[in-house]
């Protein structure tokens, strides 16, 4: 399925029957984010780490409004775990 957006973007969505689960954990410091994979034994549950652990600012878009900062614009380290 492709979504045509009014800014000329064309996004293709995966139509696979395979369900992919993602869990993203946020932490104020790097070490707790990095240790979460081992602490919760995510590997034994079938998860792998996706991407890098870097500080990010988070925003949300509701409807057609402009994006608004979450957490008062404060950066958090984010790590995403994926299970396919």
Secondary structure, 3 states (H helix, E strand, C coil): CEEECCCCCEEECCCCCCCCEEEEEEECCHHHHHHHHHHCCHHHHCEEEEEEEEEECCEECCCCCCCEECHHHCCEEEEEEEEC
